[in-house]
Amino acid sequence: MASPKPKSKDNKGAKPPEKKVEKMCYFCVQNLNDVSPRDTMTLRRFVSSFMKIAPRRRTGLCAAHQRKVSRAIKVSRELSLLPYTPQQ
């Protein structure tokens, strides 16, 4: 049987750990209270290319605004302002 290679402890050529940039909530920064389902240009920022609602870790929204955005996207889909699926 082959013996396992010993792990070297030196990090030659390894990249230093990147500093994590904390995302700020778009609505808190802009000082906006309401999320309108009719404002489709703003809502498109929070939808992926496959028209799925983007998660908080990607958008950087706070929990309260993420709930409001997801509800507004669903309402705007019902009003036919946003499509359910991407256009082909």
Helices and strands as residue ranges (DSSP letters): H 26-29, H 40-43, G 44-46, H 56-59, H 63-78
